[in-house]
Amino acid sequence: MSTRALRILIAEDSPTVRRRLVDAFSADAGCMVAAETADGDRAFELCQRLRPDVVALDLALPKVNGVELTRRIMAHCPTPIVVFSSPENRARGLHLLDALSAGAVDGMERPLRTTTEDWMVELLARVKLAARVPSITHPLGRLKLEPEPPRDLPARAVVMGASTGGPAAVKDILQRLPRDFSLPILLVMHLSEQFELSMVEWLGKYSPLPVRQAVDGEVLPSMCRPALVLARANRHLILSEGLLRLTDGPERHSCRPSVDVLFESAARELGGRAIGCLLTGMGRDGAEGMDALRRSGAVTLAQDEASSVVFGMPREAIRLGAARHVVGLQDIPGWLAALARRRPERGQA
């Protein structure tokens, strides 16, 4: 029994690159090119009419750029989107992270002058992965739910994990936190090295806390000077004896950094003084670590299905019984703020 080929819409203004994309996708038995176009306006029209399985688009499109095109598609005909861009587009104010925030499932940088064979293989793999996203929801159309009263537990730090859909979710949480938010946040996202510095800069525009990359051996930020600390690509981030450590340990669930590794270290180090928060993402990374946090007495929050771009990681945590509370994305900042207002006993900070 044959499986239906993925129908892909390609939006790329360079005829040479577009032809290479068409050839690469057409050569794969699991894919077919539903349509191709050189401009964003036409891409939006084709997406509405053809309803492809995936859209692969360049960030720098004429008429309607990739960020705005992503917004339009997600608002009117939600479809998994993989966006790509050359580094020179950052100078024009076009950032892959803005497209991810607008609802794109994945993004990657394209070589400046050409498309290498390795890059084409990677893009094809990401397009196939994006097609597995079970449901796409538009951030502006989600239900707002009233939160339950959070537990009154003294907290020392938030540990947070996310994957597919994570940049937009984290941005949304940060920009809704109060300016006096007092807890450090340790964050693991499944990012490639090319996104690390851009992610720090981008999140810094929305965060009430300073945002920086983790440094091996640094002290866990204090509640007097909290910060958001982002794990580095290909290094696990753990808490050990009050320090942040970066390790080259084995991958967990094919991930390094791994959310599980961070969460398990926080369970050992902080126990009930940690707050675990697991956001949208594909796979199961973070579920076992969240269970360790729950068993240590920590408050554990999992993003709900309605507000998740990909309800994979949170779903696995919920199945394990690891999530004490299942919370809509729009309510997570309120939970974190309420928990942060509970101060540790004197001498525990």
Secondary structure, DSSP 8 states (H G I E B T S, - for coil): -----EEEEEE-S-HHHHHHHHHHHHHSTTEEEEEEESSHHHHHHHHHHH--SEEEEESS-SSS-HHHHHHHHHHHS---EEEEE-GGGGGGT--HHHHHHHT-SEEEE--SS---HHHHHHHHHHHHHHTT------GGG--------------SEEEEEE-TTHHHHHHHHHHHS-TT--S-EEEEE---HHHHHHHHHHHHTT-SS-EEE--TT-B---SSS--EEE--TTSEEEEETTEEEEE----BTTBSS-HHHHHHHHHHHTGGGEEEEE-SBSSSTTHHHHHHHHHTT-EEEEE-TTT-SSBSHHHHHHHHT--SEEE-GGGHHHHHHHHHTS---TT--
